[in-house]
Amino acid sequence: MNITVSAGYTYGIANNSDEIKSMICLADHNLYQVKKNGRKDIYGSPF
């Protein structure tokens, strides 16, 4: 059995709930970038 991982993440400091939501959206966007580029990768970016 083969297991692969695709992940998107962001890092930084959120100062309020709106920024937390923005960080989650950015991490989600990063995940979709990985999937668009062929999967089996991890991509992150600063907030």
N, CA, C and O atoms as a GROMACS GRO file, in nm:
protein
  188
    1MET      N    1   0.083  -0.116   0.000
    1MET     CA    2   0.000   0.000   0.000
    1MET      C    3   0.089   0.125   0.000
    1MET      O    4   0.185   0.133   0.077
    2ASN      N    5   0.057   0.219  -0.086
    2ASN     CA    6   0.129   0.346  -0.091
    2ASN      C    7   0.043   0.456  -0.030
    2ASN      O    8  -0.078   0.463  -0.055
    3ILE      N    9   0.106   0.540   0.048
    3ILE     CA   10   0.038   0.655   0.106
    3ILE      C   11   0.113   0.780   0.061
    3ILE      O   12   0.235   0.788   0.074
    4THR      N   13   0.040   0.876   0.010
    4THR     CA   14   0.101   1.003  -0.029
    4THR      C   15   0.037   1.116   0.050
    4THR      O   16  -0.074   1.102   0.103
    5VAL      N   17   0.108   1.227   0.056
    5VAL     CA   18   0.060   1.343   0.131
    5VAL      C   19   0.069   1.468   0.045
    5VAL      O   20   0.169   1.493  -0.022
    6SER      N   21  -0.037   1.545   0.049
    6SER     CA   22  -0.039   1.679  -0.008
    6SER      C   23  -0.084   1.771   0.104
    6SER      O   24  -0.184   1.744   0.170
    7ALA      N   25  -0.010   1.881   0.126
    7ALA     CA   26  -0.047   1.970   0.235
    7ALA      C   27  -0.017   2.115   0.198
    7ALA      O   28   0.078   2.145   0.126
    8GLY      N   29  -0.101   2.201   0.250
    8GLY     CA   30  -0.078   2.344   0.238
    8GLY      C   31  -0.084   2.404   0.377
    8GLY      O   32  -0.167   2.365   0.459
    9TYR      N   33   0.003   2.499   0.403
    9TYR     CA   34   0.004   2.561   0.535
    9TYR      C   35   0.045   2.708   0.524
    9TYR      O   36   0.098   2.751   0.422
   10THR      N   37   0.019   2.781   0.629
   10THR     CA   38   0.067   2.917   0.642
   10THR      C   39   0.118   2.935   0.783
   10THR      O   40   0.081   2.861   0.874
   11TYR      N   41   0.203   3.034   0.802
   11TYR     CA   42   0.258   3.057   0.935
   11TYR      C   43   0.265   3.207   0.962
   11TYR      O   44   0.284   3.288   0.871
   12GLY      N   45   0.251   3.240   1.086
   12GLY     CA   46   0.254   3.379   1.127
   12GLY      C   47   0.173   3.396   1.255
   12GLY      O   48   0.138   3.298   1.320
   13ILE      N   49   0.144   3.519   1.288
   13ILE     CA   50   0.068   3.549   1.409
   13ILE      C   51  -0.064   3.613   1.370
   13ILE      O   52  -0.067   3.714   1.299
   14ALA      N   53  -0.172   3.555   1.416
   14ALA     CA   54  -0.306   3.611   1.394
   14ALA      C   55  -0.343   3.690   1.518
   14ALA      O   56  -0.333   3.641   1.630
   15ASN      N   57  -0.387   3.813   1.498
   15ASN     CA   58  -0.421   3.900   1.610
   15ASN      C   59  -0.569   3.903   1.643
   15ASN      O   60  -0.609   3.959   1.745
   16ASN      N   61  -0.652   3.843   1.557
   16ASN     CA   62  -0.795   3.843   1.583
   16ASN      C   63  -0.860   3.732   1.500
   16ASN      O   64  -0.793   3.665   1.421
   17SER      N   65  -0.989   3.713   1.518
   17SER     CA   66  -1.057   3.601   1.452
   17SER      C   67  -1.061   3.619   1.300
   17SER      O   68  -1.059   3.520   1.227
   18ASP      N   69  -1.068   3.741   1.252
   18ASP     CA   70  -1.066   3.762   1.107
   18ASP      C   71  -0.934   3.719   1.046
   18ASP      O   72  -0.930   3.661   0.938
   19GLU      N   73  -0.825   3.746   1.115
   19GLU     CA   74  -0.695   3.703   1.066
   19GLU      C   75  -0.680   3.552   1.071
   19GLU      O   76  -0.614   3.493   0.985
   20ILE      N   77  -0.738   3.488   1.171
   20ILE     CA   78  -0.736   3.341   1.177
   20ILE      C   79  -0.808   3.284   1.055
   20ILE      O   80  -0.759   3.192   0.990
   21LYS      N   81  -0.924   3.340   1.024
   21LYS     CA   82  -0.998   3.295   0.905
   21LYS      C   83  -0.916   3.317   0.778
   21LYS      O   84  -0.916   3.233   0.689
   22SER      N   85  -0.847   3.430   0.770
   22SER     CA   86  -0.763   3.458   0.653
   22SER      C   87  -0.648   3.359   0.643
   22SER      O   88  -0.612   3.316   0.533
   23MET      N   89  -0.591   3.322   0.756
   23MET     CA   90  -0.482   3.224   0.755
   23MET      C   91  -0.532   3.088   0.707
   23MET      O   92  -0.464   3.020   0.631
   24ILE      N   93  -0.650   3.049   0.752
   24ILE     CA   94  -0.708   2.921   0.708
   24ILE      C   95  -0.733   2.924   0.558
   24ILE      O   96  -0.706   2.825   0.489
   25CYS      N   97  -0.784   3.034   0.507
   25CYS     CA   98  -0.808   3.046   0.362
   25CYS      C   99  -0.677   3.039   0.284
   25CYS      O  100  -0.672   2.977   0.177
   26LEU      N  101  -0.573   3.102   0.336
   26LEU     CA  102  -0.443   3.097   0.267
   26LEU      C  103  -0.386   2.955   0.268
   26LEU      O  104  -0.331   2.910   0.167
   27ALA      N  105  -0.398   2.885   0.379
   27ALA     CA  106  -0.352   2.746   0.386
   27ALA      C  107  -0.429   2.660   0.287
   27ALA      O  108  -0.371   2.573   0.222
   28ASP      N  109  -0.559   2.683   0.277
   28ASP     CA  110  -0.642   2.609   0.181
   28ASP      C  111  -0.599   2.640   0.038
   28ASP      O  112  -0.589   2.549  -0.044
   29HIS      N  113  -0.572   2.764   0.010
   29HIS     CA  114  -0.523   2.804  -0.123
   29HIS      C  115  -0.391   2.732  -0.154
   29HIS      O  116  -0.371   2.683  -0.265
   30ASN      N  117  -0.301   2.728  -0.056
   30ASN     CA  118  -0.173   2.661  -0.075
   30ASN      C  119  -0.191   2.512  -0.103
   30ASN      O  120  -0.118   2.456  -0.185
   31LEU      N  121  -0.286   2.449  -0.037
   31LEU     CA  122  -0.315   2.308  -0.064
   31LEU      C  123  -0.361   2.289  -0.208
   31LEU      O  124  -0.315   2.197  -0.276
   32TYR      N  125  -0.450   2.375  -0.255
   32TYR     CA  126  -0.497   2.362  -0.393
   32TYR      C  127  -0.387   2.389  -0.494
   32TYR      O  128  -0.389   2.333  -0.604
   33GLN      N  129  -0.291   2.473  -0.459
   33GLN     CA  130  -0.175   2.493  -0.547
   33GLN      C  131  -0.095   2.364  -0.560
   33GLN      O  132  -0.050   2.328  -0.669
   34VAL      N  133  -0.077   2.294  -0.448
   34VAL     CA  134  -0.006   2.166  -0.450
   34VAL      C  135  -0.080   2.067  -0.539
   34VAL      O  136  -0.018   2.000  -0.623
   35LYS      N  137  -0.210   2.057  -0.521
   35LYS     CA  138  -0.288   1.962  -0.601
   35LYS      C  139  -0.285   1.998  -0.749
   35LYS      O  140  -0.280   1.910  -0.834
   36LYS      N  141  -0.287   2.126  -0.779
   36LYS     CA  142  -0.281   2.173  -0.918
   36LYS      C  143  -0.148   2.134  -0.983
   36LYS      O  144  -0.142   2.108  -1.103
   37ASN      N  145  -0.042   2.132  -0.903
   37ASN     CA  146   0.092   2.101  -0.954
   37ASN      C  147   0.128   1.954  -0.951
   37ASN      O  148   0.243   1.918  -0.974
   38GLY      N  149   0.032   1.867  -0.922
   38GLY     CA  150   0.056   1.724  -0.932
   38GLY      C  151   0.055   1.647  -0.802
   38GLY      O  152   0.083   1.527  -0.803
   39ARG      N  153   0.023   1.711  -0.690
   39ARG     CA  154   0.012   1.645  -0.560
   39ARG      C  155   0.147   1.598  -0.507
   39ARG      O  156   0.251   1.633  -0.560
   40LYS      N  157   0.143   1.518  -0.401
   40LYS     CA  158   0.261   1.463  -0.336
   40LYS      C  159   0.362   1.571  -0.300
   40LYS      O  160   0.481   1.555  -0.326
   41ASP      N  161   0.317   1.680  -0.240
   41ASP     CA  162   0.406   1.790  -0.206
   41ASP      C  163   0.348   1.864  -0.086
   41ASP      O  164   0.234   1.841  -0.045
   42ILE      N  165   0.428   1.953  -0.033
   42ILE     CA  166   0.386   2.040   0.077
   42ILE      C  167   0.428   2.182   0.041
   42ILE      O  168   0.540   2.206  -0.003
   43TYR      N  169   0.335   2.276   0.061
   43TYR     CA  170   0.366   2.415   0.028
   43TYR      C  171   0.314   2.506   0.138
   43TYR      O  172   0.200   2.493   0.182
   44GLY      N  173   0.398   2.597   0.181
   44GLY     CA  174   0.357   2.693   0.283
   44GLY      C  175   0.402   2.833   0.247
   44GLY      O  176   0.488   2.853   0.162
   45SER      N  177   0.341   2.929   0.313
   45SER     CA  178   0.376   3.068   0.290
   45SER      C  179   0.350   3.149   0.416
   45SER      O  180   0.267   3.111   0.498
   46PRO      N  181   0.420   3.261   0.431
   46PRO     CA  182   0.396   3.346   0.548
   46PRO      C  183   0.263   3.418   0.537
   46PRO      O  184   0.213   3.443   0.428
   47PHE      N  185   0.208   3.450   0.650
   47PHE     CA  186   0.082   3.524   0.655
   47PHE      C  187   0.112   3.671   0.647
   47PHE      O  188   0.020   3.753   0.650
   0.00000   0.00000   0.00000
